[in-house]
Amino acid sequence: MSYCIDGVVYDGKDTPYLSPREFYTLIEEGKTPTTSRVSAEESYRFFSELLSQGKDVLHISFSSAMSGSYDEYLSAAKRVSAQYPERKIRVLDSKCACAGEGLLCYYALKKRDEGATLDENFEYLSVLRNRIGHAFTVDNLFHLYRGGRLSRGAAIVGQAIKVKPILMVNEDGALVNSANVLGRKAAIRTLVDKMQADGAANSPNDCVFIAHGDCVRDAELLAEKVMDRFGLQAVITPTGPIIGSHCGKGMLALLYVGENKTNRSV
């Protein structure tokens, strides 16, 4: 995907992406980025190049509930399949976001390396996507207001009294609020509580992913709490500009396999 700041479009091709640190510095300076979905034509060129090389493709898409890119991928896949009928291409709606999609990719690669066929992997992921838990919080409520997730009045009041929302991705792959707590430390504790409530202790987790919007110390603290409670190592990764455009600096997310990603009890 591409994003735009101050009239400059960063597409990773003609204009290289900014590093996470460069991007979040601009956010701190008050810049307001916008993002664009991937077009069907871009998707077609991407898929066509791979299939022309004799490769089959299992494409794991960003949640269709958060972006129209999934529909563009489907359109492109149908078009390219007609040109390369001997090849196979499958497009999966991950119903995940950010490093949640990354965690789904991690298990897709593991399954592939275990010898699963493309179709077997597609069916496996179609089930697993409903168990990828997303527990995350943001530091600045005005980013949720800009994205239409919160009213302006609620953002002003919540920011003043240091309310921190606990958000999740539901069964449809949409972003929803799960709880509200006071203060950053309470928010970090609640992320771990939600992971437990979602049944992660009884699920096959090799590791967990932690994504952060330029707040690595908070990510490390969260990783320690996950290790203390579950004995699981965390892979810590910075969140890039696409998610960062909508969640802002200070976003902190915990991604894991649970029994049910839709638990709203925390």
Accessible surface in RSA format (square Angstrom, percent):
REM  Atomic radii and reference values for relative SASA: ProtOr
REM  Chains: A
REM  Algorithm: Lee & Richards
REM  Probe-radius: 1.40
REM  Slices: 20
REM RES _ NUM      All-atoms   Total-Side   Main-Chain    Non-polar    All polar
REM                ABS   REL    ABS   REL    ABS   REL    ABS   REL    ABS   REL
RES MET A   1    61.29  31.7  23.71  15.7  37.58  89.5  20.14  17.1  41.15  54.5
RES SER A   2    21.38  18.1  19.87  26.5   1.51   3.5   7.38  15.7  13.99  19.6
RES TYR A   3     2.26   1.1   0.87   0.5   1.38   3.6   2.26   1.7   0.00   0.0
RES CYS A   4    36.57  27.7  34.65  38.6   1.92   4.5  11.71  29.7  24.86  26.8
RES ILE A   5     5.02   2.9   3.10   2.3   1.91   4.6   3.72   2.7   1.30   3.5
RES ASP A   6   105.30  73.8  64.69  64.4  40.61  96.0  37.15  87.4  68.15  68.0
RES GLY A   7    68.84  84.9   0.00   N/A  68.84  84.9  33.92  93.1  34.92  78.2
RES VAL A   8    63.97  42.1  60.99  55.2   2.98   7.2  63.97  55.6   0.00   0.0
RES VAL A   9    78.77  51.8  70.87  64.2   7.91  19.1  70.87  61.6   7.91  21.5
RES TYR A  10    28.61  13.4  28.61  16.3   0.00   0.0   6.74   5.1  21.88  27.0
RES ASP A  11    30.41  21.3  27.27  27.1   3.14   7.4   9.27  21.8  21.14  21.1
RES GLY A  12    36.57  45.1   0.00   N/A  36.57  45.1   4.89  13.4  31.68  71.0
RES LYS A  13   148.76  72.6 116.02  71.2  32.74  78.0 103.72  93.4  45.04  48.0
RES ASP A  14   133.27  93.4  99.55  99.1  33.72  79.7  32.51  76.5 100.76 100.5
RES THR A  15    40.67  28.9  39.99  40.5   0.68   1.6  17.84  24.0  22.83  34.5
RES PRO A  16    98.02  71.4  92.68  84.5   5.34  19.4  94.67  78.2   3.35  20.8
RES TYR A  17   108.51  50.7  86.09  49.0  22.42  58.4  70.49  53.0  38.02  46.9
RES LEU A  18    34.87  19.4  28.89  20.7   5.98  15.0  29.66  20.8   5.21  14.0
RES SER A  19    48.92  41.3  40.08  53.5   8.84  20.4  42.69  90.9   6.24   8.7
RES PRO A  20    45.67  33.3  45.61  41.6   0.06   0.2  45.67  37.7   0.00   0.0
RES ARG A  21   152.38  64.0 149.76  76.3   2.63   6.3  58.58  80.1  93.80  56.8
RES GLU A  22    92.52  53.1  86.45  65.4   6.07  14.5  35.50  68.7  57.02  46.6
RES PHE A  23     0.00   0.0   0.00   0.0   0.00   0.0   0.00   0.0   0.00   0.0
RES TYR A  24     0.15   0.1   0.15   0.1   0.00   0.0   0.00   0.0   0.15   0.2
RES THR A  25    52.95  37.7  52.65  53.4   0.31   0.7  42.01  56.4  10.94  16.5
RES LEU A  26    43.31  24.1  43.31  31.0   0.00   0.0  43.31  30.4   0.00   0.0
RES ILE A  27    17.24   9.8   8.45   6.3   8.80  21.2   8.45   6.1   8.80  23.9
RES GLU A  28   114.44  65.7  76.01  57.5  38.43  91.5  31.00  60.0  83.44  68.1
RES GLU A  29   113.11  64.9  75.77  57.3  37.35  88.9  41.74  80.7  71.37  58.3
RES GLY A  30    58.28  71.9   0.00   N/A  58.28  71.9  34.43  94.5  23.85  53.4
RES LYS A  31    72.63  35.4  63.71  39.1   8.92  21.2  22.50  20.2  50.13  53.4
RES THR A  32    79.78  56.7  59.90  60.7  19.88  47.4  35.50  47.7  44.28  66.9
RES PRO A  33     1.58   1.1   0.10   0.1   1.47   5.3   0.10   0.1   1.47   9.1
RES THR A  34    82.32  58.5  77.81  78.9   4.50  10.7  66.97  90.0  15.35  23.2
RES THR A  35    42.09  29.9  15.45  15.7  26.64  63.5   1.92   2.6  40.16  60.7
RES SER A  36    63.50  53.7  56.23  75.0   7.26  16.7  27.75  59.1  35.75  50.1
RES ARG A  37   135.27  56.8 115.45  58.9  19.82  47.2  31.04  42.4 104.23  63.2
RES VAL A  38    25.27  16.6  24.43  22.1   0.84   2.0  25.27  22.0   0.00   0.0
RES SER A  39    43.78  37.0  42.22  56.3   1.55   3.6  39.59  84.3   4.19   5.9
RES ALA A  40    29.79  27.4  27.26  42.1   2.54   5.8  27.32  38.5   2.48   6.6
RES GLU A  41    78.77  45.2  75.74  57.3   3.03   7.2  42.05  81.3  36.72  30.0
RES GLU A  42    62.76  36.0  57.17  43.2   5.59  13.3  19.16  37.1  43.60  35.6
RES SER A  43     2.60   2.2   0.14   0.2   2.46   5.7   2.60   5.5   0.00   0.0
RES TYR A  44    30.41  14.2  30.41  17.3   0.00   0.0  15.62  11.7  14.79  18.2
RES ARG A  45   132.67  55.7 124.58  63.5   8.09  19.3  62.86  85.9  69.81  42.3
RES PHE A  46   113.53  56.8 107.45  66.6   6.07  15.8 112.61  68.3   0.92   2.6
RES PHE A  47     0.69   0.3   0.69   0.4   0.00   0.0   0.69   0.4   0.00   0.0
RES SER A  48    18.83  15.9  18.80  25.1   0.03   0.1   4.64   9.9  14.20  19.9
RES GLU A  49   107.78  61.9 101.14  76.5   6.64  15.8  32.07  62.0  75.71  61.8
RES LEU A  50    43.06  24.0  43.06  30.8   0.00   0.0  43.06  30.2   0.00   0.0
RES LEU A  51     2.61   1.5   0.16   0.1   2.45   6.2   0.16   0.1   2.45   6.6
RES SER A  52    66.35  56.1  33.49  44.7  32.87  75.7  22.86  48.7  43.50  60.9
RES GLN A  53    98.75  55.2  63.51  46.4  35.24  83.9  38.52  82.0  60.23  45.7
RES GLY A  54    42.13  51.9   0.00   N/A  42.13  51.9  22.09  60.6  20.03  44.9
RES LYS A  55   105.56  51.5 100.99  62.0   4.57  10.9  64.32  57.9  41.24  43.9
RES ASP A  56    67.37  47.2  41.75  41.6  25.62  60.6   8.64  20.3  58.73  58.6
RES VAL A  57    13.34   8.8  11.00  10.0   2.34   5.6  13.34  11.6   0.00   0.0
RES LEU A  58    43.58  24.3  17.59  12.6  25.99  65.3  17.59  12.4  25.99  69.9
RES HIS A  59    34.33  18.8  31.83  22.1   2.50   6.4  24.98  25.7   9.34  10.9
RES ILE A  60    24.24  13.8  11.67   8.7  12.57  30.3  11.67   8.4  12.57  34.1
RES SER A  61     0.75   0.6   0.00   0.0   0.75   1.7   0.75   1.6   0.00   0.0
RES PHE A  62    30.06  15.0  28.09  17.4   1.97   5.1  28.09  17.0   1.97   5.6
RES SER A  63     0.05   0.0   0.05   0.1   0.00   0.0   0.00   0.0   0.05   0.1
RES SER A  64    47.70  40.3  28.37  37.9  19.33  44.5  11.26  24.0  36.44  51.1
RES ALA A  65    49.56  45.6  12.39  19.1  37.17  84.6  24.45  34.4  25.11  66.5
RES MET A  66    52.99  27.4  19.26  12.7  33.73  80.3  11.97  10.2  41.01  54.3
RES SER A  67    19.77  16.7   7.40   9.9  12.36  28.5  16.07  34.2   3.69   5.2
RES GLY A  68    21.84  26.9   0.00   N/A  21.84  26.9  12.45  34.2   9.39  21.0
RES SER A  69     0.09   0.1   0.09   0.1   0.00   0.0   0.09   0.2   0.00   0.0
RES TYR A  70    41.14  19.2  41.10  23.4   0.04   0.1  16.32  12.3  24.83  30.6
RES ASP A  71    93.89  65.8  87.37  87.0   6.52  15.4  28.88  68.0  65.01  64.8
RES GLU A  72    33.27  19.1  33.14  25.1   0.13   0.3   2.41   4.7  30.86  25.2
RES TYR A  73    22.13  10.3  22.13  12.6   0.00   0.0   6.43   4.8  15.69  19.3
RES LEU A  74    73.98  41.2  69.05  49.4   4.93  12.4  69.28  48.7   4.70  12.6
RES SER A  75    61.27  51.8  49.64  66.2  11.63  26.8  26.80  57.1  34.47  48.3
RES ALA A  76     1.50   1.4   0.00   0.0   1.50   3.4   1.50   2.1   0.00   0.0
RES ALA A  77     9.18   8.4   8.99  13.9   0.19   0.4   9.18  12.9   0.00   0.0
RES LYS A  78   167.27  81.6 155.85  95.6  11.42  27.2 105.19  94.7  62.08  66.1
RES ARG A  79   115.93  48.7 106.47  54.3   9.45  22.5  51.01  69.7  64.92  39.3
RES VAL A  80     0.00   0.0   0.00   0.0   0.00   0.0   0.00   0.0   0.00   0.0
RES SER A  81    39.76  33.6  36.20  48.3   3.56   8.2  28.07  59.8  11.69  16.4
RES ALA A  82    83.22  76.5  49.30  76.1  33.92  77.1  61.29  86.3  21.92  58.1
RES GLN A  83    99.69  55.7  71.48  52.2  28.21  67.2  33.77  71.9  65.92  50.0
RES TYR A  84    49.40  23.1  49.34  28.1   0.06   0.2  26.39  19.8  23.01  28.4
RES PRO A  85   108.81  79.3  77.68  70.8  31.13 113.1  83.11  68.6  25.70 159.7
RES GLU A  86   120.35  69.1  84.77  64.1  35.58  84.7  64.54 124.8  55.81  45.6
RES ARG A  87    68.43  28.7  53.97  27.5  14.46  34.4   1.14   1.6  67.29  40.8
RES LYS A  88    88.48  43.2  85.11  52.2   3.36   8.0  51.38  46.2  37.09  39.5
RES ILE A  89    18.77  10.7   1.60   1.2  17.17  41.4   1.60   1.1  17.17  46.6
RES ARG A  90    73.51  30.9  71.20  36.3   2.31   5.5  21.45  29.3  52.06  31.6
RES VAL A  91    13.34   8.8   1.05   1.0  12.28  29.6   1.05   0.9  12.28  33.3
RES LEU A  92     2.59   1.4   1.85   1.3   0.74   1.9   2.59   1.8   0.00   0.0
RES ASP A  93    15.16  10.6  13.91  13.8   1.25   3.0   5.27  12.4   9.89   9.9
RES SER A  94     0.00   0.0   0.00   0.0   0.00   0.0   0.00   0.0   0.00   0.0
RES LYS A  95    47.69  23.3  47.69  29.3   0.00   0.0  14.55  13.1  33.14  35.3
RES CYS A  96     0.00   0.0   0.00   0.0   0.00   0.0   0.00   0.0   0.00   0.0
RES ALA A  97     9.38   8.6   9.38  14.5   0.00   0.0   9.38  13.2   0.00   0.0
RES CYS A  98    33.66  25.5  13.66  15.2  20.00  47.0  20.06  50.8  13.60  14.7
RES ALA A  99    11.36  10.4   4.09   6.3   7.27  16.5  10.43  14.7   0.93   2.5
RES GLY A 100     0.00   0.0   0.00   N/A   0.00   0.0   0.00   0.0   0.00   0.0
RES GLU A 101    32.70  18.8  32.70  24.7   0.00   0.0   7.80  15.1  24.89  20.3
RES GLY A 102    29.27  36.1   0.00   N/A  29.27  36.1  24.81  68.1   4.46  10.0
RES LEU A 103     0.00   0.0   0.00   0.0   0.00   0.0   0.00   0.0   0.00   0.0
RES LEU A 104     0.00   0.0   0.00   0.0   0.00   0.0   0.00   0.0   0.00   0.0
RES CYS A 105    44.30  33.5  44.07  49.2   0.23   0.5  18.61  47.1  25.69  27.7
RES TYR A 106    75.93  35.5  71.11  40.5   4.82  12.5  52.94  39.8  22.99  28.3
RES TYR A 107     9.28   4.3   8.77   5.0   0.51   1.3   8.77   6.6   0.51   0.6
RES ALA A 108     9.57   8.8   8.50  13.1   1.07   2.4   9.02  12.7   0.54   1.4
RES LEU A 109    93.02  51.8  92.67  66.3   0.35   0.9  93.02  65.3   0.00   0.0
RES LYS A 110    84.08  41.0  77.50  47.6   6.58  15.7  55.02  49.5  29.07  31.0
RES LYS A 111    63.60  31.0  62.80  38.5   0.80   1.9  18.51  16.7  45.09  48.0
RES ARG A 112   140.15  58.8 131.56  67.1   8.59  20.4  55.18  75.4  84.97  51.5
RES ASP A 113   107.46  75.3  70.13  69.8  37.32  88.3  32.39  76.2  75.06  74.9
RES GLU A 114   114.93  66.0  74.63  56.5  40.30  95.9  47.38  91.6  67.55  55.2
RES GLY A 115    60.24  74.3   0.00   N/A  60.24  74.3  35.35  97.0  24.88  55.7
RES ALA A 116    20.84  19.2   3.84   5.9  17.00  38.7   8.17  11.5  12.68  33.6
RES THR A 117    74.83  53.2  66.76  67.7   8.06  19.2  71.50  96.0   3.33   5.0
RES LEU A 118    38.10  21.2  23.75  17.0  14.35  36.1  29.78  20.9   8.32  22.4
RES ASP A 119    49.57  34.7  48.65  48.4   0.92   2.2  24.72  58.2  24.85  24.8
RES GLU A 120    96.29  55.3  88.08  66.6   8.21  19.6  39.79  77.0  56.51  46.1
RES ASN A 121     6.83   4.7   6.83   6.6   0.00   0.0   0.46   1.1   6.37   6.2
RES PHE A 122    30.15  15.1  30.15  18.7   0.00   0.0  30.15  18.3   0.00   0.0
RES GLU A 123   102.01  58.6  99.59  75.3   2.41   5.7  46.90  90.7  55.10  45.0
RES TYR A 124    67.08  31.3  57.78  32.9   9.30  24.2  48.57  36.5  18.51  22.8
RES LEU A 125     0.00   0.0   0.00   0.0   0.00   0.0   0.00   0.0   0.00   0.0
RES SER A 126    23.64  20.0  19.22  25.7   4.41  10.2  16.12  34.3   7.51  10.5
RES VAL A 127   102.07  67.2 100.38  90.9   1.68   4.1 101.45  88.2   0.61   1.7
RES LEU A 128    12.67   7.1  11.34   8.1   1.33   3.3  12.51   8.8   0.16   0.4
RES ARG A 129    41.98  17.6  41.98  21.4   0.00   0.0   0.00   0.0  41.98  25.4
RES ASN A 130    61.60  42.5  55.88  54.0   5.72  13.8  23.95  57.7  37.65  36.4
RES ARG A 131    69.34  29.1  69.34  35.3   0.00   0.0  20.54  28.1  48.80  29.6
RES ILE A 132     0.00   0.0   0.00   0.0   0.00   0.0   0.00   0.0   0.00   0.0
RES GLY A 133     0.27   0.3   0.00   N/A   0.27   0.3   0.27   0.7   0.00   0.0
RES HIS A 134     5.63   3.1   3.93   2.7   1.69   4.3   3.93   4.1   1.69   2.0
RES ALA A 135     0.00   0.0   0.00   0.0   0.00   0.0   0.00   0.0   0.00   0.0
RES PHE A 136    17.95   9.0  17.95  11.1   0.00   0.0  17.95  10.9   0.00   0.0
RES THR A 137     0.05   0.0   0.05   0.0   0.00   0.0   0.05   0.1   0.00   0.0
RES VAL A 138     0.06   0.0   0.00   0.0   0.06   0.1   0.00   0.0   0.06   0.2
RES ASP A 139    56.45  39.5  53.97  53.7   2.48   5.9   2.22   5.2  54.23  54.1
RES ASN A 140    53.26  36.7  53.26  51.5   0.00   0.0   8.27  19.9  44.99  43.5
RES LEU A 141     5.94   3.3   5.94   4.3   0.00   0.0   5.94   4.2   0.00   0.0
RES PHE A 142    71.22  35.6  71.18  44.1   0.04   0.1  71.22  43.2   0.00   0.0
RES HIS A 143    20.36  11.1  18.98  13.2   1.38   3.5  10.54  10.9   9.81  11.4
RES LEU A 144     6.83   3.8   6.24   4.5   0.59   1.5   6.83   4.8   0.00   0.0
RES TYR A 145    81.45  38.0  75.15  42.8   6.30  16.4  41.41  31.1  40.04  49.4
RES ARG A 146   102.39  43.0  65.50  33.4  36.90  87.9  48.89  66.8  53.50  32.4
RES GLY A 147    42.45  52.3   0.00   N/A  42.45  52.3  20.15  55.3  22.30  50.0
RES GLY A 148    66.55  82.1   0.00   N/A  66.55  82.1  33.42  91.7  33.13  74.2
RES ARG A 149   116.26  48.8  84.74  43.2  31.52  75.0  25.54  34.9  90.72  55.0
RES LEU A 150    56.13  31.3  44.29  31.7  11.84  29.8  50.92  35.8   5.22  14.0
RES SER A 151    71.26  60.2  55.07  73.5  16.19  37.3  53.31 113.5  17.95  25.2
RES ARG A 152   140.04  58.8 136.18  69.4   3.86   9.2  35.32  48.3 104.72  63.5
RES GLY A 153    42.48  52.4   0.00   N/A  42.48  52.4  36.45 100.0   6.04  13.5
RES ALA A 154    45.46  41.8  30.33  46.8  15.12  34.4  39.18  55.2   6.27  16.6
RES ALA A 155     0.00   0.0   0.00   0.0   0.00   0.0   0.00   0.0   0.00   0.0
RES ILE A 156    74.07  42.1  71.31  53.1   2.76   6.6  72.04  51.9   2.02   5.5
RES VAL A 157    90.67  59.7  88.32  80.0   2.35   5.7  90.67  78.8   0.00   0.0
RES GLY A 158     5.87   7.2   0.00   N/A   5.87   7.2   5.57  15.3   0.30   0.7
RES GLN A 159    61.29  34.3  50.07  36.6  11.22  26.7  24.55  52.3  36.74  27.9
RES ALA A 160    78.99  72.6  42.63  65.8  36.36  82.7  54.50  76.7  24.49  64.9
RES ILE A 161    98.55  56.1  82.41  61.4  16.13  38.9  89.61  64.5   8.93  24.2
RES LYS A 162   136.61  66.6 135.49  83.1   1.12   2.7  86.26  77.6  50.35  53.6
RES VAL A 163    28.46  18.7  27.25  24.7   1.21   2.9  27.25  23.7   1.21   3.3
RES LYS A 164    20.24   9.9  20.24  12.4   0.00   0.0   6.19   5.6  14.05  15.0
RES PRO A 165     5.16   3.8   5.16   4.7   0.00   0.0   5.16   4.3   0.00   0.0
RES ILE A 166     0.00   0.0   0.00   0.0   0.00   0.0   0.00   0.0   0.00   0.0
RES LEU A 167     6.28   3.5   6.28   4.5   0.00   0.0   6.28   4.4   0.00   0.0
RES MET A 168     0.53   0.3   0.53   0.4   0.00   0.0   0.53   0.4   0.00   0.0
RES VAL A 169     1.52   1.0   1.24   1.1   0.28   0.7   1.24   1.1   0.28   0.8
RES ASN A 170    14.58  10.1  14.58  14.1   0.00   0.0   0.00   0.0  14.58  14.1
RES GLU A 171    77.04  44.2  74.55  56.4   2.49   5.9  39.72  76.8  37.32  30.5
RES ASP A 172    88.94  62.3  81.07  80.7   7.87  18.6  20.64  48.6  68.30  68.1
RES GLY A 173     0.00   0.0   0.00   N/A   0.00   0.0   0.00   0.0   0.00   0.0
RES ALA A 174    25.92  23.8  25.70  39.7   0.22   0.5  25.92  36.5   0.00   0.0
RES LEU A 175    26.70  14.9  18.02  12.9   8.68  21.8  18.02  12.7   8.68  23.4
RES VAL A 176    41.19  27.1  35.23  31.9   5.96  14.4  41.19  35.8   0.00   0.0
RES ASN A 177    76.18  52.5  49.57  47.9  26.61  64.1  31.03  74.7  45.15  43.6
RES SER A 178    20.01  16.9   0.00   0.0  20.01  46.1   1.47   3.1  18.54  26.0
RES ALA A 179    27.54  25.3  19.02  29.4   8.51  19.4  27.54  38.8   0.00   0.0
RES ASN A 180    95.09  65.6  66.52  64.3  28.57  68.8  17.63  42.4  77.46  74.9
RES VAL A 181    30.41  20.0  23.09  20.9   7.32  17.6  30.41  26.4   0.00   0.0
RES LEU A 182   120.74  67.2 104.18  74.5  16.56  41.6 104.46  73.4  16.28  43.8
RES GLY A 183    21.78  26.9   0.00   N/A  21.78  26.9  21.43  58.8   0.35   0.8
RES ARG A 184    43.23  18.2  37.73  19.2   5.50  13.1  34.44  47.1   8.79   5.3
RES LYS A 185   155.75  76.0 153.29  94.1   2.46   5.9  96.20  86.6  59.55  63.4
RES ALA A 186    19.88  18.3  17.74  27.4   2.14   4.9  18.00  25.4   1.88   5.0
RES ALA A 187     0.00   0.0   0.00   0.0   0.00   0.0   0.00   0.0   0.00   0.0
RES ILE A 188     1.55   0.9   1.55   1.2   0.00   0.0   1.55   1.1   0.00   0.0
RES ARG A 189   120.32  50.5 119.55  60.9   0.77   1.8  43.41  59.3  76.90  46.6
RES THR A 190    16.66  11.8  16.66  16.9   0.00   0.0   6.84   9.2   9.82  14.8
RES LEU A 191     0.00   0.0   0.00   0.0   0.00   0.0   0.00   0.0   0.00   0.0
RES VAL A 192     1.42   0.9   1.42   1.3   0.00   0.0   1.42   1.2   0.00   0.0
RES ASP A 193    55.11  38.6  51.19  51.0   3.92   9.3  13.62  32.1  41.49  41.4
RES LYS A 194     1.06   0.5   1.06   0.7   0.00   0.0   0.40   0.4   0.67   0.7
RES MET A 195     0.00   0.0   0.00   0.0   0.00   0.0   0.00   0.0   0.00   0.0
RES GLN A 196    93.71  52.4  84.53  61.8   9.18  21.8  21.12  45.0  72.59  55.1
RES ALA A 197    36.98  34.0  10.91  16.8  26.07  59.3  22.53  31.7  14.45  38.3
RES ASP A 198     2.42   1.7   0.22   0.2   2.20   5.2   1.89   4.4   0.53   0.5
RES GLY A 199     7.83   9.7   0.00   N/A   7.83   9.7   7.82  21.5   0.01   0.0
RES ALA A 200     2.28   2.1   0.00   0.0   2.28   5.2   0.00   0.0   2.28   6.1
RES ALA A 201    73.82  67.9  38.70  59.7  35.12  79.9  45.11  63.5  28.72  76.1
RES ASN A 202   115.19  79.4  81.42  78.7  33.77  81.3  23.28  56.0  91.91  88.8
RES SER A 203    15.74  13.3   0.00   0.0  15.74  36.3   2.39   5.1  13.35  18.7
RES PRO A 204    89.08  64.9  72.88  66.4  16.20  58.9  87.48  72.2   1.60  10.0
RES ASN A 205    19.36  13.4   1.51   1.5  17.85  43.0   1.81   4.4  17.55  17.0
RES ASP A 206    64.09  44.9  34.99  34.8  29.10  68.8  18.87  44.4  45.22  45.1
RES CYS A 207    14.52  11.0  14.52  16.2   0.00   0.0   9.62  24.4   4.90   5.3
RES VAL A 208     0.00   0.0   0.00   0.0   0.00   0.0   0.00   0.0   0.00   0.0
RES PHE A 209    25.67  12.8  25.67  15.9   0.00   0.0  25.67  15.6   0.00   0.0
RES ILE A 210     0.00   0.0   0.00   0.0   0.00   0.0   0.00   0.0   0.00   0.0
RES ALA A 211     1.07   1.0   1.07   1.7   0.00   0.0   1.07   1.5   0.00   0.0
RES HIS A 212    14.37   7.9  14.37  10.0   0.00   0.0   9.81  10.1   4.56   5.3
RES GLY A 213     0.00   0.0   0.00   N/A   0.00   0.0   0.00   0.0   0.00   0.0
RES ASP A 214    28.28  19.8  13.87  13.8  14.41  34.1   3.99   9.4  24.29  24.2
RES CYS A 215    21.94  16.6  12.83  14.3   9.11  21.4  21.94  55.6   0.00   0.0
RES VAL A 216    70.34  46.3  68.03  61.6   2.30   5.6  68.03  59.1   2.30   6.3
RES ARG A 217   201.81  84.7 194.91  99.4   6.91  16.4  65.83  90.0 135.99  82.4
RES ASP A 218    36.81  25.8  36.28  36.1   0.54   1.3   1.61   3.8  35.20  35.1
RES ALA A 219     0.00   0.0   0.00   0.0   0.00   0.0   0.00   0.0   0.00   0.0
RES GLU A 220    84.06  48.3  82.52  62.4   1.54   3.7  24.91  48.2  59.15  48.3
RES LEU A 221    63.72  35.5  61.27  43.8   2.45   6.2  62.92  44.2   0.80   2.2
RES LEU A 222     0.00   0.0   0.00   0.0   0.00   0.0   0.00   0.0   0.00   0.0
RES ALA A 223    18.34  16.9  15.55  24.0   2.79   6.4  15.89  22.4   2.45   6.5
RES GLU A 224   104.15  59.8  99.21  75.1   4.94  11.8  39.10  75.6  65.05  53.1
RES LYS A 225    65.86  32.1  62.84  38.6   3.03   7.2  22.70  20.4  43.16  46.0
RES VAL A 226     0.00   0.0   0.00   0.0   0.00   0.0   0.00   0.0   0.00   0.0
RES MET A 227    72.80  37.7  67.70  44.8   5.11  12.2  50.62  43.0  22.18  29.4
RES ASP A 228   122.98  86.1  86.21  85.8  36.77  87.0  31.44  74.0  91.54  91.3
RES ARG A 229   110.30  46.3  77.81  39.7  32.49  77.4  33.53  45.8  76.77  46.5
RES PHE A 230    36.76  18.4   6.33   3.9  30.43  79.2  13.98   8.5  22.78  65.2
RES GLY A 231    52.51  64.8   0.00   N/A  52.51  64.8  23.34  64.0  29.17  65.3
RES LEU A 232    29.39  16.4  28.38  20.3   1.01   2.5  29.18  20.5   0.21   0.6
RES GLN A 233   125.56  70.2 122.61  89.6   2.95   7.0  49.70 105.8  75.86  57.5
RES ALA A 234    26.06  24.0   0.29   0.4  25.78  58.6   0.37   0.5  25.69  68.1
RES VAL A 235    73.11  48.1  69.06  62.5   4.05   9.8  73.11  63.5   0.00   0.0
RES ILE A 236    61.30  34.9  33.26  24.8  28.04  67.6  33.26  24.0  28.04  76.1
RES THR A 237    44.57  31.7  44.09  44.7   0.48   1.1  22.43  30.1  22.15  33.5
RES PRO A 238    72.35  52.7  59.67  54.4  12.68  46.1  59.67  49.3  12.68  78.8
RES THR A 239     4.22   3.0   1.01   1.0   3.21   7.7   4.22   5.7   0.00   0.0
RES GLY A 240    29.39  36.2   0.00   N/A  29.39  36.2  19.81  54.4   9.58  21.5
RES PRO A 241    16.55  12.1  16.55  15.1   0.00   0.0  16.55  13.7   0.00   0.0
RES ILE A 242    38.88  22.1  38.43  28.6   0.45   1.1  38.43  27.7   0.45   1.2
RES ILE A 243    32.16  18.3  31.52  23.5   0.64   1.5  31.53  22.7   0.63   1.7
RES GLY A 244     0.27   0.3   0.00   N/A   0.27   0.3   0.27   0.7   0.00   0.0
RES SER A 245     1.05   0.9   0.61   0.8   0.43   1.0   0.61   1.3   0.43   0.6
RES HIS A 246    89.40  48.9  84.81  59.0   4.58  11.7  67.65  69.7  21.75  25.3
RES CYS A 247    10.84   8.2  10.84  12.1   0.00   0.0   0.08   0.2  10.77  11.6
RES GLY A 248     0.00   0.0   0.00   N/A   0.00   0.0   0.00   0.0   0.00   0.0
RES LYS A 249    60.01  29.3  54.83  33.6   5.18  12.3  42.44  38.2  17.57  18.7
RES GLY A 250     5.79   7.1   0.00   N/A   5.79   7.1   5.79  15.9   0.00   0.0
RES MET A 251     2.78   1.4   2.78   1.8   0.00   0.0   2.47   2.1   0.31   0.4
RES LEU A 252     0.00   0.0   0.00   0.0   0.00   0.0   0.00   0.0   0.00   0.0
RES ALA A 253     4.31   4.0   4.31   6.7   0.00   0.0   4.31   6.1   0.00   0.0
RES LEU A 254     0.00   0.0   0.00   0.0   0.00   0.0   0.00   0.0   0.00   0.0
RES LEU A 255     1.63   0.9   1.63   1.2   0.00   0.0   1.63   1.1   0.00   0.0
RES TYR A 256     0.00   0.0   0.00   0.0   0.00   0.0   0.00   0.0   0.00   0.0
RES VAL A 257     0.63   0.4   0.63   0.6   0.00   0.0   0.63   0.5   0.00   0.0
RES GLY A 258     0.05   0.1   0.00   N/A   0.05   0.1   0.05   0.1   0.00   0.0
RES GLU A 259    99.52  57.1  76.97  58.2  22.55  53.7  25.76  49.8  73.76  60.2
RES ASN A 260    74.44  51.3  72.59  70.2   1.84   4.4  20.77  50.0  53.66  51.9
RES LYS A 261     2.48   1.2   0.93   0.6   1.55   3.7   0.87   0.8   1.61   1.7
RES THR A 262    30.02  21.4  25.59  25.9   4.43  10.6  11.27  15.1  18.75  28.3
RES ASN A 263    41.44  28.6  33.30  32.2   8.15  19.6  11.07  26.6  30.37  29.4
RES ARG A 264   120.34  50.5  97.12  49.5  23.22  55.3  55.99  76.5  64.35  39.0
RES SER A 265    89.93  76.0  47.15  62.9  42.78  98.6  52.98 112.8  36.95  51.8
RES VAL A 266    35.46  23.3  25.82  23.4   9.64  23.2  35.25  30.6   0.21   0.6
END  Absolute sums over single chains surface
CHAIN  1 A    12477.5       9885.9       2591.6       6686.9       5790.6
END  Absolute sums over all chains
TOTAL         12477.5       9885.9       2591.6       6686.9       5790.6
